[in-house]
Amino acid sequence: MQLRAYRKLTGLTLDQVAEIVGVANASVVSRHERGVQRPETETVEKYRDLTDGAVTERDWHELSLQVREKSSAAEPQTKEASSA
């Protein structure tokens, strides 16, 4: 389960999660949720504890793959690739 889905399901705010997990602020949690910044291993463990195991290392890996796919799809093709 993705952290954002868990957070919405439980009604937790970004600020609350940041405080519980011990990251700097809600912006850090938001960057983690969107896959813009991957959390450190210790933080992943804290997210797992917060969610009683609903959010795991595998979820972070899947999120990073999704972000990578989206960014690859959004990149314009080079002239060489589009003429082939």
LINRAVEN-V840962 format. One record per residue. N is the residue number from 0. RES is the residue in three letters. OMEGA is omega in whole degrees, 0 to 359 (* if undefined). D_FIRST is the distance of its C-alpha to the first C-alpha in whole Angstrom. Layout:
N:RES:OMEGA:D_FIRST + N:RES:OMEGA:D_FIRST
//
This chain:
0:MET:177:0 + 1:GLN:182:4 + 2:LEU:181:6 + 3:ARG:179:8 + 4:ALA:179:7 + 5:TYR:182:7 + 6:ARG:179:10 + 7:LYS:180:11 + 8:LEU:184:11 + 9:THR:179:13 + 10:GLY:178:15 + 11:LEU:176:15 + 12:THR:176:17 + 13:LEU:179:17 + 14:ASP:180:20 + 15:GLN:179:19 + 16:VAL:179:16 + 17:ALA:181:18 + 18:GLU:182:21 + 19:ILE:185:19 + 20:VAL:177:17 + 21:GLY:174:21 + 22:VAL:189:20 + 23:ALA:184:23 + 24:ASN:182:22 + 25:ALA:180:19 + 26:SER:178:20 + 27:VAL:178:19 + 28:VAL:179:15 + 29:SER:178:16 + 30:ARG:176:16 + 31:HIS:181:14 + 32:GLU:182:11 + 33:ARG:179:13 + 34:GLY:179:14 + 35:VAL:180:17 + 36:GLN:179:18 + 37:ARG:180:16 + 38:PRO:175:16 + 39:GLU:181:18 + 40:THR:180:17 + 41:GLU:179:18 + 42:THR:176:16 + 43:VAL:179:13 + 44:GLU:178:14 + 45:LYS:176:15 + 46:TYR:179:11 + 47:ARG:179:10 + 48:ASP:179:13 + 49:LEU:185:13 + 50:THR:183:10 + 51:ASP:176:11 + 52:GLY:181:9 + 53:ALA:178:6 + 54:VAL:186:5 + 55:THR:177:8 + 56:GLU:180:10 + 57:ARG:178:9 + 58:ASP:178:6 + 59:TRP:179:9 + 60:HIS:179:11 + 61:GLU:178:10 + 62:LEU:180:10 + 63:SER:176:14 + 64:LEU:179:14 + 65:GLN:180:14 + 66:VAL:179:16 + 67:ARG:179:18 + 68:GLU:179:19 + 69:LYS:181:19 + 70:SER:177:22 + 71:SER:180:23 + 72:ALA:182:24 + 73:ALA:181:25 + 74:GLU:178:28 + 75:PRO:178:31 + 76:GLN:176:33 + 77:THR:180:36 + 78:LYS:181:39 + 79:GLU:181:40 + 80:ALA:183:36 + 81:SER:180:37 + 82:SER:183:41 + 83:ALA:*:40
//
